[in-house]
Amino acid sequence: MKFSIIFTFALPLAASAFSSPSIPFTSSPSFLNDAAPVTRGNKNSEPSTTAAVTAAPWRVVLDIGREPLASMPFDWARSGCRLPLVIPCDFQSDSAVVPKTETVSFTGTGGAVVRPIEGGNWKLSKDKKQLSLSLTFPEYFERSDVYVDAGTPITLQTRVYTKDEVDTLNKEYYEARDEAWALGEELNNISRMINGPKQWNEKSQAWEKRTDGIPSFLVQGQKRMRHLAAETLQKQKGDLRPDPNSLSERGTLPGLDSDVFIVKQGTIRIGTGKKAVMGKWLAEPLNEHQAAYYATR
């Protein structure tokens, strides 16, 4: 029998070598359909009379399939099969997610498969760092042992960085790096003086190690401690910066003054809340850049 699933996933990934704990199921499986009702976007809904509805177009890419330790049915996606779906959507200022087409398509074992898709809602967390959005598949579909029951709602979740946040993280990192570099150069200069060529002493009539300009051992120790602290701070600031390869192209979201980057490899879950994971996803802004249309990772 088939089960409904909700996912939070990203681009096609290799199948996990580990088994995932399975969910106990009965003759009338309900774990795929027990999600809270999803409010759906409607392409034909009339705009608000109080304010014009604006929209930001994004290309949402789903990579449905088994994830490590995901609590899906034992037989679901055990083969490692993945089901990729591409859904161009408008993120509207009224919090609706509206697919730009009424259907999604993929290639199954019998050829092309076309199924309807329904929009939902999107929202940001209070700190503007977590993005979630919902979609629904009204009809059943499958690809090999990856299947989705009719009426299955899914929730997509991931981290978001505003351009202002990225700029601040970069600024703090560069400041810490410059401080570490400056202190490192001071220590290098001291080392060159200590280990450099000897100088001629007229009084002793002999070549001797340099002593002029070399700080005391106490000062040298203090500089080394400051350099170590600066390097530690540089690493901490560097770890806070997102890897550019993990981010989408720069796009917009309604209601935000700053542009945003959406982190790839987000999770796809069944329903709402912390339900079973059924894949990963990413999004690229629909703009003049080709990557927005063709990138899948």
C-alpha positions in Angstrom: 0.0 0.0 0.0 1.1 3.6 -0.6 1.9 6.3 1.9 1.8 10.1 1.8 4.9 11.9 2.6 6.1 15.4 3.3 9.6 16.4 2.6 12.3 18.9 3.2 15.1 18.2 0.7 17.5 19.5 -1.8 19.1 18.5 -5.0 19.6 14.9 -6.0 21.9 13.1 -3.5 23.5 9.8 -3.4 21.5 7.1 -1.7 22.4 6.6 2.0 24.2 3.4 2.9 22.4 3.3 6.2 19.0 1.9 6.9 16.3 4.4 8.1 14.0 3.5 10.9 10.6 2.7 9.5 7.3 4.0 10.7 4.8 1.4 12.0 1.9 1.3 9.6 -1.6 -0.1 9.7 -4.1 -1.2 7.1 -5.1 2.4 6.8 -1.9 4.3 6.9 -2.4 7.9 8.1 1.1 9.2 8.8 1.2 10.9 5.4 -2.1 12.6 5.8 -2.1 13.6 9.5 -0.6 17.0 8.8 -2.3 20.2 9.8 -4.4 21.8 7.0 -2.4 23.9 4.6 -3.7 27.3 3.4 -3.1 27.4 -0.3 -2.2 30.1 -2.7 -4.6 30.7 -5.5 -3.5 32.1 -8.8 -7.0 33.4 -9.5 -7.5 35.1 -6.1 -8.2 38.8 -6.4 -5.6 41.2 -5.0 -6.2 43.0 -1.8 -8.3 46.1 -2.0 -6.1 47.8 0.7 -2.7 47.2 -0.9 -1.3 45.9 -4.2 0.1 42.3 -4.0 3.7 42.2 -5.1 5.6 39.0 -5.9 9.2 37.7 -6.1 9.7 34.9 -8.6 11.8 31.9 -7.6 12.6 28.5 -9.2 12.0 25.9 -6.5 13.8 22.5 -7.1 12.7 19.5 -5.1 14.8 16.3 -4.8 12.5 13.8 -3.2 14.0 10.6 -1.9 15.3 8.7 1.1 17.4 10.7 3.5 19.7 9.2 6.2 17.8 8.2 9.4 14.5 9.6 8.0 11.5 7.8 9.5 9.8 6.8 6.3 8.1 3.4 5.5 10.6 0.6 5.1 10.0 0.1 1.4 9.9 3.8 0.4 12.8 4.8 -1.8 14.9 1.8 -0.6 16.4 1.5 -4.1 18.0 4.9 -3.8 15.8 6.4 -6.5 15.3 10.1 -6.5 12.4 12.1 -7.9 13.4 15.6 -9.1 10.7 18.3 -9.6 11.0 21.9 -10.7 8.4 24.4 -9.6 8.6 28.0 -10.6 6.8 30.0 -8.0 5.8 33.5 -7.0 6.5 34.4 -3.3 3.7 37.0 -2.8 3.5 39.9 -0.3 0.2 38.4 1.0 2.3 35.3 2.2 1.0 33.1 -0.6 3.2 30.8 -2.6 1.7 30.6 -6.1 3.1 28.1 -8.7 3.5 29.7 -12.1 2.2 26.5 -13.7 -0.7 24.3 -12.5 1.3 21.1 -13.1 4.8 19.5 -12.5 6.4 16.9 -14.7 9.1 14.2 -14.5 10.2 11.2 -16.4 8.9 7.9 -15.0 9.5 4.3 -16.0 6.6 4.6 -18.5 7.6 8.0 -19.9 6.6 11.5 -19.1 4.4 12.0 -16.0 2.4 15.2 -15.4 0.6 15.9 -12.1 -1.1 19.0 -10.6 0.5 21.2 -7.9 -1.2 23.5 -5.5 0.4 26.5 -3.8 0.5 27.3 -0.1 2.0 29.9 2.2 5.5 31.1 3.0 6.9 32.9 6.0 10.1 34.0 7.7 11.0 33.5 11.4 11.0 36.6 13.6 14.7 37.0 13.2 14.4 36.7 9.4 16.8 33.7 9.4 14.5 30.7 8.8 12.3 30.3 5.7 9.4 27.9 5.4 6.9 27.4 2.7 4.1 24.9 1.9 2.9 23.1 -1.3 0.4 20.3 -1.9 0.2 17.4 -4.4 -3.5 16.8 -5.1 -2.9 13.5 -7.0 -1.0 10.3 -6.4 2.3 9.8 -8.4 5.3 7.6 -8.2 8.7 6.9 -9.7 10.0 3.5 -9.1 9.7 3.0 -5.3 9.4 6.7 -4.6 5.7 7.6 -4.3 3.5 10.4 -3.0 -0.1 9.9 -2.0 -2.9 12.2 -3.2 -3.5 15.3 -1.1 0.0 15.2 0.4 1.1 18.6 1.8 4.8 19.3 2.2 6.8 21.9 4.1 10.1 23.2 2.8 12.5 24.7 5.3 15.9 26.3 5.1 18.2 29.1 6.4 18.1 32.5 4.8 20.8 35.2 4.8 20.0 38.8 4.0 22.7 40.7 2.0 23.0 43.0 5.0 23.8 40.0 7.3 26.3 38.6 4.9 28.0 42.1 4.5 28.2 42.4 8.3 29.7 38.8 8.7 32.2 39.6 6.0 33.2 42.9 7.5 33.7 41.4 11.0 35.8 38.5 9.5 38.0 40.8 7.4 38.7 43.1 10.5 39.7 40.0 12.6 41.8 38.7 9.7 43.6 42.0 9.2 44.4 42.2 13.0 45.8 38.7 12.9 47.9 39.5 9.8 49.3 42.7 11.3 50.4 40.9 14.6 51.8 38.1 12.6 53.9 40.5 10.5 55.3 42.1 13.7 56.3 38.6 15.0 57.9 37.8 11.6 60.0 41.1 11.7 61.2 40.2 15.2 62.2 36.7 14.1 64.1 38.1 11.1 66.0 40.5 13.4 66.9 37.7 15.8 67.8 35.2 13.1 69.2 37.6 10.6 72.8 38.3 9.7 75.2 39.2 12.5 76.5 42.7 12.9 80.1 43.8 13.4 81.0 45.1 16.9 83.9 47.6 16.7 84.7 47.3 20.4 85.0 43.6 20.5 86.2 43.3 16.9 83.8 40.4 16.4 80.5 39.5 14.6 77.6 39.4 17.0 73.9 38.8 16.9 71.8 41.9 16.6 70.3 43.3 19.7 69.1 46.7 18.6 65.4 47.0 18.1 64.6 43.6 19.4 61.8 43.7 22.1 62.2 42.0 25.4 61.1 38.4 26.0 58.1 39.8 27.9 57.0 41.9 25.0 57.5 39.1 22.6 55.4 36.8 24.7 52.6 39.4 24.9 52.6 39.8 21.1 52.4 36.0 20.7 49.4 35.8 23.0 47.7 38.7 21.2 48.4 37.0 17.8 46.9 33.7 19.1 43.8 35.4 20.3 43.5 37.3 17.0 43.8 34.0 15.0 41.1 32.4 17.2 38.8 35.3 16.6 39.4 35.2 12.9 38.5 31.5 12.8 35.3 32.1 14.8 34.2 34.9 12.5 35.1 32.8 9.5 32.9 29.9 10.7 29.9 32.3 11.0 30.2 33.2 7.3 28.2 30.9 4.9 30.0 29.1 2.2 29.2 30.9 -1.1 28.7 27.6 -2.8 25.9 26.7 -0.4 23.9 29.8 -1.3 21.5 30.7 -4.0 22.0 33.6 -6.3 21.0 36.9 -4.8 17.2 37.5 -5.0 14.4 39.3 -3.2 11.5 38.5 -0.9 8.5 40.7 -0.3 8.6 42.8 2.8 12.4 42.8 3.1 14.5 45.9 2.4 17.6 43.8 1.8 18.2 41.2 -0.9 18.4 37.6 0.3 20.4 34.4 -0.3 18.6 31.1 0.3 20.7 28.2 1.6 20.6 25.0 -0.5 20.1 21.6 0.8 17.0 22.6 2.8 14.7 19.9 4.1 11.4 18.7 2.7 8.9 17.4 5.3 5.5 15.8 5.2 2.8 18.2 6.5 3.9 20.8 9.0 6.1 20.7 12.1 8.8 18.1 12.6 7.4 15.4 10.5 9.2 12.8 8.4 11.9 14.0 6.0 11.4 13.0 2.4 14.1 14.9 0.6 15.9 18.2 0.1 15.4 21.3 -1.9 16.9 24.5 -3.2 15.7 27.7 -4.8 17.1 30.2 -7.3 15.7 33.6 -8.2 14.1 33.9 -11.6 16.1 36.6 -13.2 18.4 37.3 -16.2 21.0 34.8 -14.9 20.9 31.4 -16.6 21.7 29.7 -13.3 18.2 30.6 -12.1 16.8 28.3 -14.8 19.2 25.5 -15.1 21.0 25.0 -11.8 20.0 22.0 -9.8 22.6 22.1 -7.0 
